Amino acid sequence: MLDQLIAGLDPDDTRPALIGRATRGDIAGLTHGYVVALREKGLASGETIGLAVRPGARSLAVMLAAYRMGLRIAVLDPTAGPEVLRARLALAEPRLILADAAAQAVAGPLAPLARRAHLALPPLASLAPVVTVGRRLPGTAPALRPLPGPLPAAFDGDGDAVIIFTSGTTSRPRAVVHTRGSLRAGLTAVHDLVRPVPEAPVVGGTFFVLLPSLAGGAPVALPAGRGLARQIRALKPQATYLTPPRLRAALAEGVRFTGRVYSGSAPVSAALLASVRAAGAREAWGVYALTEVFPAAAVESAEKAAFTGEGDLVGAPLPGVIASTGADGQLRLSGPAAADRYLGEPPFASVPTGDLGRVENGRVVLGGRLKDMILRRAENIYPGLYEPSLHVPGVELALLVGVPAGDGDERVVAVIQPAAGADEARLREALREPLARMGTARPDAVVFDRIPLAGRSRKPDREATARLAAGA
């Protein structure tokens, strides 16, 4: 798919690629120019570049250029903090860092820009040579300008394509390595799930949505920071991909969806999908995906709502994905879209997800993160088995957390985040039955409050929620 997309880019193509930002011809010209510019820097297939450029036409073109050349891209998160970034760069060892001005805004006249962008970076030039992608501001590195000239032959082979950093300590960062083959398989799986129709807009901000959509001939709009409801009303997209927090914010804004809506990167409840359908979506899908396997499984709202078993139904594995459960109850995944390894570690036989799970009637059912297990009175309680049942109408988020009891034991607390305008007394009454069905896992207390979020995907922060519950 990527090879076909790159080969099909035409500098005279005036059709939109990134709506309001760039045409397909613009992307073609930038990709060509960056291939020549990177070659002039002496880069060759198999070498690593670091990329700290915000989503847009230039970051897309750089990624396409690097893929065409057979380079390996280490995706850098400017919000991770200086010590984490140093450790990640030491592990990836890029020959060159490509960064926009905001990612370099660390001192002097650019410090206010850094603060506005919530960045806290060390001077990148102290870690590897740096060039600026996009507009260069005073104090930033020399610009990497797209250059004219003949294109070298495209790289034809496999090998590492991208390094994506996930959780891990400063002393031992964890980096997922996808090969060109696994990247292509993952993008194909997204394309087949979303089924983009040429010319009809898609709304989504990740490369795993952007690239398959463009390959299918559909223009993409990056989700509006504000005014998302207005954006969707104007574009009437065939498909929209938003994280659960963005979905909840859009619903609160009064959005009216069109077409199919997909959500992932954090748990997606049946109640949230039902709200999306009620807001006009023809279909609402929850996508189970990991950095190591994106995507792994998907479920439509009607199927998820009909599930009455214990745990969180995330759907049938997508074509090519093989799901199994180990002796420890942990779900493991394998298949063409699975990552090759963690950087510096042996290849995977299968990917350990860290999730308690089972395969039931050909569908994956999750029971929560293994590390989130609560131990109360010598009983292991896995929150993910019970949290889906707490998402009754009027509940926006629900977590079960363990709070130290002072004697080596833990208390179980249900923290409930009501939807806007929900009546707490009515919610307590609605929760009575699902709480009773939890049996010996029933919480010792129920707390109504907003659940803290963390990370770029804004997942519920269990540690912060446990601290909140301890103080309630």
C-alpha positions in Angstrom: 0.0 0.0 0.0 2.7 2.5 0.9 4.7 1.6 -2.2 1.6 2.2 -4.3 0.8 5.4 -2.6 4.3 6.8 -3.1 4.5 5.6 -6.7 1.1 7.2 -7.4 1.9 10.6 -6.2 1.7 13.1 -9.0 3.0 16.7 -8.6 0.2 17.9 -10.9 -2.5 16.3 -8.9 -4.7 19.1 -7.5 -7.0 16.9 -5.4 -6.9 17.6 -1.6 -4.7 15.3 0.5 -4.8 17.2 3.9 -8.0 19.3 3.7 -7.2 22.9 4.0 -3.4 22.3 4.2 -2.1 20.4 1.1 -3.0 18.8 -2.2 -1.8 15.4 -3.3 0.5 17.3 -5.7 2.0 19.2 -2.7 2.7 16.0 -0.9 4.3 14.6 -4.1 6.6 17.6 -4.5 7.6 17.6 -0.8 8.2 13.9 -0.8 10.4 14.1 -3.9 12.3 17.1 -2.5 12.9 15.4 0.9 14.2 12.2 -0.7 16.8 14.3 -2.6 17.6 16.4 0.5 18.1 13.4 2.7 20.3 11.7 0.1 22.4 14.9 0.0 22.9 14.5 3.8 24.5 11.1 3.0 21.7 9.0 4.5 21.3 5.5 3.2 19.0 2.5 3.7 19.1 0.9 7.1 20.1 4.1 8.9 18.0 5.8 11.6 16.5 9.3 11.6 14.7 10.9 14.6 11.4 12.7 13.7 9.9 15.4 16.0 7.5 17.1 13.7 3.9 17.8 14.4 1.3 16.1 12.1 0.9 17.9 8.8 2.0 17.9 5.1 5.8 18.1 5.9 5.8 15.3 8.5 3.8 13.1 6.1 6.2 13.8 3.3 9.3 13.2 5.4 7.9 9.8 6.5 7.1 8.8 2.9 10.5 9.9 1.8 12.2 8.0 4.5 10.2 4.9 3.7 11.1 5.2 0.0 14.8 5.3 0.9 14.6 2.4 3.3 15.5 4.6 6.4 14.3 3.7 9.9 12.2 6.4 11.6 12.4 6.9 15.4 9.2 8.8 16.3 10.1 11.3 19.1 7.5 12.7 21.5 8.5 16.3 22.4 6.2 16.2 25.5 8.1 13.2 27.1 10.5 15.3 29.0 14.3 15.8 28.7 15.6 12.8 30.6 13.2 10.4 28.9 14.1 11.9 25.5 17.8 11.5 26.2 17.4 7.9 27.1 15.3 7.2 24.0 17.8 8.8 21.7 20.6 6.9 23.3 18.8 3.7 22.5 17.7 4.6 18.9 21.0 6.3 18.0 19.7 8.4 15.0 22.2 9.8 12.5 20.0 12.9 12.1 17.1 14.5 14.0 14.4 16.2 11.9 12.5 18.6 14.2 10.2 21.5 13.7 10.7 24.8 15.4 8.4 24.0 18.4 10.4 20.9 19.2 13.6 22.9 19.4 12.1 25.7 21.5 14.0 25.2 24.6 15.7 28.4 25.6 16.2 32.1 24.8 13.6 33.8 22.6 11.8 30.5 21.8 11.1 29.5 25.5 7.6 31.0 25.5 6.8 28.9 22.4 8.0 25.8 24.2 5.9 26.6 27.2 2.8 27.1 25.1 3.4 23.8 23.4 4.0 22.0 26.7 7.5 21.0 25.7 10.4 20.3 28.0 13.3 19.2 25.8 17.0 19.1 26.2 19.0 20.9 23.5 18.5 18.4 20.6 21.8 19.3 19.0 23.6 17.9 22.1 22.2 14.5 21.2 22.5 14.2 17.5 22.8 16.6 14.5 19.5 18.5 14.0 17.8 20.0 11.0 14.6 22.1 11.0 11.6 20.9 9.0 9.2 23.7 8.1 9.6 27.3 9.1 12.9 28.1 10.8 12.8 30.5 13.7 15.8 32.3 15.3 17.9 29.9 17.3 16.8 26.8 15.5 18.9 24.4 13.5 19.5 24.9 9.7 16.5 24.1 7.6 16.2 20.9 5.6 14.8 22.3 2.4 13.2 20.0 -0.2 15.6 19.9 -3.2 15.1 19.4 -6.9 16.9 16.7 -8.7 16.6 13.1 -10.0 15.2 10.5 -7.6 17.4 7.5 -6.7 15.9 4.1 -7.1 13.4 3.2 -4.4 14.5 0.8 -1.7 13.2 -2.7 -2.5 13.3 -5.0 0.5 12.3 -5.5 4.1 14.0 -4.4 7.2 13.1 -2.0 10.1 10.7 0.8 9.2 9.7 2.6 12.3 10.6 2.8 16.1 7.7 3.9 18.3 8.5 4.5 22.0 6.0 3.3 24.6 6.2 3.0 28.4 9.5 2.4 30.1 11.8 3.9 32.6 14.4 6.5 31.9 17.1 3.9 32.5 15.4 1.3 30.3 13.1 2.8 27.6 10.9 0.5 25.6 10.8 0.9 21.8 8.6 -1.1 19.5 10.2 -1.9 16.1 7.9 -2.4 13.1 9.4 -3.7 9.9 8.4 -2.6 6.5 6.3 -5.8 6.2 4.5 -5.4 9.5 3.8 -1.7 8.8 2.3 -2.5 5.4 0.2 -5.3 7.0 -1.1 -3.0 9.7 -2.0 -0.2 7.2 -3.8 -2.7 5.0 -5.8 -3.9 8.0 -6.9 -0.4 8.8 -7.8 0.2 5.1 -9.9 -2.9 5.0 -11.6 -2.0 8.3 -12.3 1.6 7.4 -13.0 0.9 3.7 -12.3 4.5 2.4 -14.2 5.6 -0.7 -12.2 7.9 -3.0 -12.9 11.7 -2.8 -15.1 11.4 0.4 -13.4 13.0 3.5 -12.0 11.1 6.5 -11.4 12.8 9.8 -8.4 11.4 11.8 -5.1 12.6 13.1 -2.8 9.5 13.2 -0.6 8.2 10.4 -2.3 4.8 10.8 -5.5 6.5 9.7 -4.0 9.1 7.3 -1.9 6.8 5.1 -4.6 4.1 4.4 -7.1 6.9 3.6 -4.8 8.6 1.2 -4.0 5.3 -0.4 -7.7 4.7 -0.9 -8.1 8.1 -2.6 -9.8 9.8 0.3 -8.7 13.3 1.6 -8.1 13.6 5.3 -8.9 16.3 7.7 -6.9 16.5 11.0 -9.4 16.8 13.8 -10.0 20.5 14.8 -8.7 21.4 18.2 -11.8 23.4 18.8 -15.0 23.4 16.8 -14.9 19.7 16.0 -18.7 19.6 15.7 -18.6 22.4 13.2 -15.9 20.7 11.2 -17.8 17.4 11.0 -21.0 19.3 10.1 -19.2 21.0 7.2 -17.2 18.0 5.9 -19.8 15.2 6.4 -17.0 12.6 6.6 -17.4 9.0 5.5 -15.3 8.0 8.5 -14.0 9.6 11.7 -11.4 8.3 14.1 -11.2 9.9 17.5 -9.9 8.7 20.9 -12.5 8.2 23.6 -11.8 11.6 25.4 -12.1 13.4 22.0 -15.4 11.5 21.4 -16.8 12.5 24.7 -15.8 16.1 24.2 -17.4 16.1 20.7 -20.6 14.6 22.1 -20.6 17.3 24.8 -20.2 19.9 22.0 -23.4 18.5 20.4 -21.7 16.9 17.4 -23.8 15.2 14.7 -21.8 12.4 13.2 -22.0 11.0 9.7 -20.8 7.7 8.3 -18.7 5.4 10.4 -17.0 6.4 13.6 -14.0 4.5 15.1 -12.4 4.9 18.5 -9.4 3.3 20.2 -6.1 3.9 22.0 -8.0 3.6 25.3 -11.0 1.5 26.5 -14.1 2.1 24.5 -17.3 1.3 26.4 -20.6 0.1 24.9 -22.3 3.2 26.4 -19.9 5.5 24.5 -20.5 3.7 21.2 -24.2 3.8 21.8 -24.0 7.6 22.3 -22.1 7.9 19.1 -24.8 6.0 17.2 -27.5 8.2 18.8 -25.5 11.2 17.6 -26.0 10.2 14.0 -23.2 7.7 13.2 -24.2 4.9 10.8 -21.8 2.6 12.6 -19.7 3.0 15.7 -16.7 0.8 16.2 -14.4 0.2 19.1 -10.8 -0.7 17.9 -8.5 -2.8 20.1 -5.0 -1.8 19.2 -1.5 -1.8 20.7 1.6 -0.1 19.5 2.8 -3.6 18.9 -0.2 -4.7 16.9 -2.3 -1.9 15.3 -5.1 -2.9 14.8 -5.8 -6.2 16.5 -9.6 -6.5 16.8 -12.7 -4.4 16.3 -16.3 -4.6 17.4 -19.4 -2.6 16.3 -21.7 -1.0 18.9 -24.6 -3.4 18.4 -22.5 -6.5 18.9 -20.8 -4.9 22.0 -24.1 -3.9 23.5 -25.5 -7.4 23.1 -22.6 -9.0 25.0 -23.6 -10.0 28.5 -20.6 -12.0 29.6 -17.9 -11.1 32.1 -15.2 -8.7 30.7 -14.9 -6.3 27.8 -15.7 -7.7 24.4 -13.3 -6.1 21.9 -14.4 -8.2 18.9 -13.0 -10.8 16.4 -9.3 -10.6 15.6 -8.8 -8.8 12.3 -7.7 -10.9 9.3 -4.2 -12.3 9.9 -4.2 -11.7 13.7 -3.9 -14.8 15.8 -5.0 -14.5 19.4 -4.2 -17.0 22.2 -4.1 -17.1 25.9 -1.0 -18.1 27.9 -0.9 -20.2 31.1 -0.9 -16.9 33.1 -4.1 -15.8 31.4 -2.4 -13.2 29.4 -3.6 -12.5 25.9 -0.9 -13.0 23.2 -1.1 -11.8 19.6 0.8 -12.7 16.4 0.4 -12.3 12.7 1.8 -10.2 9.8 0.9 -6.9 11.4 2.7 -7.7 14.7 5.9 -5.8 15.5 9.2 -7.6 15.1 10.7 -6.9 18.6 11.5 -4.3 21.2 14.6 -2.4 20.2 17.7 -4.2 21.6 15.7 -7.4 22.4 15.1 -10.7 20.6 12.2 -11.0 18.1 8.8 -11.9 19.3 7.4 -15.4 19.0 4.1 -13.7 19.9 3.4 -10.3 21.4 2.5 -10.3 25.1 -0.3 -7.7 25.5 -0.2 -7.3 29.3 -4.0 -7.9 29.2 -5.9 -10.6 30.9 -8.0 -12.1 28.1 -9.7 -15.0 26.5 -10.9 -16.1 23.1 -14.6 -16.9 23.2 -16.5 -18.0 20.2 -13.9 -16.5 17.9 -14.0 -13.2 19.7 -11.5 -11.5 22.1 -12.8 -10.7 25.6 -10.5 -8.7 27.9 -10.4 -8.8 31.7 -8.1 -5.8 32.3 -4.4 -5.2 32.6 -2.6 -7.8 34.6 -0.6 -5.1 36.4 -3.9 -3.5 37.6 -4.9 -6.6 39.7 -6.2 -5.8 43.1 -5.5 -8.2 46.0 -8.1 -8.1 48.7 -8.4 -10.8 51.4 -6.2 -13.1 49.3 -8.5 -12.8 46.3 -7.2 -11.6 43.0 -9.6 -9.0 41.5 -9.1 -7.9 37.9 -10.9 -4.6 37.4 -11.4 -5.0 33.6 -13.7 -8.0 34.3 -16.2 -5.7 36.1 -15.8 -2.2 34.8 -17.8 -2.6 31.6 -20.9 -3.4 33.7 -20.6 -0.1 35.6 -21.1 2.0 32.4 -24.8 2.4 32.9 -26.6 5.3 31.2 -25.3 8.5 32.7 -21.8 7.1 33.5 -19.0 8.5 31.4 -16.1 6.6 32.9 -15.8 4.0 35.7 -12.7 2.5 37.2 -12.1 0.0 40.0 -8.9 0.8 41.9 -7.1 -0.6 44.9 -6.4 1.6 47.9 -3.9 0.4 50.6 -5.8 -0.6 53.7 -2.9 -0.2 56.1 -2.4 -3.9 56.9 -1.0 -5.1 53.6 -4.4 -5.6 52.2 -6.3 -3.4 49.7 -9.7 -1.8 49.7 -11.6 -1.8 46.4 -13.1 1.6 45.4 -15.3 2.2 42.3 -14.6 5.7 41.0 -17.5 6.9 38.8 -17.4 9.9 36.5 -20.9 11.0 35.7 -21.9 12.4 32.4 -22.7 16.1 32.3 -26.1 16.7 33.9 -26.5 13.2 35.3 -28.2 13.0 38.7 -26.0 11.3 41.3 -28.9 9.8 43.3 -30.3 8.2 40.1 -26.9 6.9 39.2 -26.5 5.2 42.6 -29.8 3.5 42.1 -28.9 2.4 38.5 -25.5 1.0 39.8 -27.2 -1.0 42.5 -27.8 -4.1 40.4 -24.4 -4.3 38.5 -22.6 -3.7 41.9 -24.6 -6.6 43.4 -23.6 -8.9 40.5 -20.0 -8.4 41.3 -20.2 -10.8 44.2 -16.9 -11.1 46.2 -15.4 -8.4 43.9 -17.9 -5.8 45.0 -16.2 -2.5 46.0 -15.9 -1.3 49.5 -16.8 2.2 48.5 -18.2 4.2 45.5 -16.8 7.6 44.8 -18.2 10.1 42.3 -15.6 12.3 40.7 -13.7 13.1 37.5 -11.2 10.5 36.6 -7.7 11.8 35.8 -6.3 11.2 32.3 -2.7 10.8 31.2 -0.6 10.3 28.1 -1.0 11.6 24.6 -4.0 9.3 24.1 -5.6 10.6 27.3 -6.1 7.2 28.9 -7.6 6.9 32.4 -4.8 7.2 34.9 -5.2 4.5 37.5 -2.5 5.6 39.8 -3.8 9.1 40.0 -7.4 7.7 40.4 -6.2 5.5 43.3 -4.7 8.5 45.0 -8.0 10.4 44.5 -9.9 7.5 45.9 -7.6 7.2 48.9 -8.3 10.8 49.8 -12.1 10.6 49.3 
